[in-house]
C-alpha cells in the first residue's frame, strides 16, 4: 500500500510541476519574457459575491455562492429509476 501511495504522490508532483512550467511559459509569452518568479497573487474572495437583494446573506449562503456557478453537490447515492423509451409507453 505504501508503494502505491508513494507512486501516486510522485505522479502528482510530476504533473503539478509540468503544469506550473506550462503556466510560467504562457506568462512569459504574454508579458514578453519578463515574468517574476512570484506565485499567483492573493485573491480576496469576499468580493466575489455581490448581494443585490434587500435581505442579508447568512454565512453558509455566502460560502456556497463563493464556490461559483459550476459548483454542484455530489449525491450520496444515485436513484435507481427505470429508463423507458417514449415510443414504448403503453
Secondary structure, DSSP 8 states (H G I E B T S, - for coil): -HHHHHHHHHHHHHHHHHHHHHHHHHHHHHTTT---S-------GGGS----SSS---HHHHHHHHT-TT-----SS--------GGG--
